[in-house]
Amino acid sequence: MDCDRIPRWAELPSLGLYMDQVLLVLAGALAPITAGEQVTATMVGNYVKMKLVRPSEKKKYAREHLARLIMISLFKHVLSMAEIARVLEELADGRTAGEAYDLFCARLEAYLAAPDAAPAEDGLPALAAAAVRTLADKLVFERMLAEG
């Protein structure tokens, strides 16, 4: 599963993006992990209403928005929105948005690369680690089913 790479914080666009651009970035970022699924403007609007993502500033979305939208889009496969909110809160505790996002990406990719390996000592909180592990297991399971 060497194609399972999520763009890191530094690789996400640093300039503000309009919604259509956000959707393109999300499609590209999620494609290696979740084939064929698309995030829509309505979904983003709902995440803002649920306070999972802060509102855009002058209709532009920042790097922080993109990172949270990527995590939400992946976690929604295995967690409720309330659970996602709790995991994101725990991930953010004492970390910058970039640190939290990069930690999420690294752990998910590690689990996908070696599903049976012991987790790294990377400082990921237990609740977030369990959520990422659950997500990785679900993605591995879906791929095994698809491969027959």
N, C-alpha and C positions, 0 to 999 in steps of 0.2 A: 504494500500500500504506500508506495513511495510518492504518489501524486497527492497525498493528503497534507498539503501545506497551506496554511492560512497566512495571509499577509500580516506582517508584524506592524506595530504602531507606526514605526518610522516609514513604512512603505505605504501607509494610507495617505491619501491626498491631504495636504496641510491647508490648502485654500478652501474657503467655503464653497459648497456645492449646492446646486438647486436639486429639487426632488428627482427629476429625470436622470441627473448625473449620479445621484446617490443610488438609485435603483440599478444603474449599470455597474457601479463599483461593487455593490452587494452581489449582483449576479456573478460577476467575475470571481469574487472572493469565496463565494459559497459553492461554485460549480465543482471544484475538485472533491468536495465532501458530500454534498447533497445534489446529485445529478437531477436536473430538470425542475427543481423547485424555484419559484420566483417570489421575491418579496414585492408587495404592491404598495402604492401610495396610501391606500386605505389601511393596510396593516401598520404602516409607520404612524399614521394618524391615530390609530387605536392605541399603539404603544405610548404615544405622547399623552393621550387621555388617561391611560392607566398609570401615568407617571413613571413608566419604565425608562423613558427617554425624555430629556428636557426638550421644550419647544425649540424650533429653529429660530435663528436670529436674522431678521429681515429676509425670511424665506431661504436662508442658507444654512446648510448643515456642516458641522465641523468634524474633525477627526474623532472626537469623543462620541459623537452621534454614530458614526460608522462602526466604531468598535463595539458599542453597546448593541447596535442593530445586528451585527454579526453574531454576537454571543446569544442574543435573544432568539434569533432565527435558528440557531443550532439547538439551544436548550429546549425550545418549544416541542421538539420531538419526544421529549421524555419527562418534562416538568410542566406543572400548571403555571399560569402567569404569576400567581402569588408566590409559588416556590422559586420562580425565576427572580422575582424581585428580592427575595431573601438571599439567594445565592449572589446576586450582583452586589447587594449591600455588603455581604461578608467579603467578597473579593475586593471591594473598594476600601475596606477598612484599613487605614494606615498606609495606603498606596496611592500613587498617582493613577489617573485613568490609564495611562500608557503601561505602567508596571502591572496593573491588574490584568489588562488585556493580553499583554505578552506572556504573562504567567499562565493564563487560560490557554492560549495557543500552544505553548510549549508542552503543557501537560496533556492536552488532547492529542497532539501529534505523537507524543511518546506512547500513549496508550494505543493509538491506532497502529503504530509501527511494531509494537511488541505487547499484544493484549495480555499476555500472561506474566509480564515482568512486574516486579515490585515497583511501587511508585517512588519517584525521586524525592529526596529531601529538599524541596524547593520553596518551602514556606507557604504553600497553598493551604488555606484553612480546611479543616476536615469536612465541613459541609460542602464547600465548593469542590473539594477533591472527589467526594462521593458523587456529586452531580456530574462532574466531568467524566468520571469512570462510567457512570450509567449511560451517558451520551455515547461514549466510545463503544461500550458493549452493544448498544442498540445499532450503531452504524456498522459494526463488524457483523452482527447478526443479519442485518438487511443484505449485506454484500454476500454472505454465505448463502442465503436463500436465493439471491439473484444468480449466483454461479451454479446453483443446482446441487 
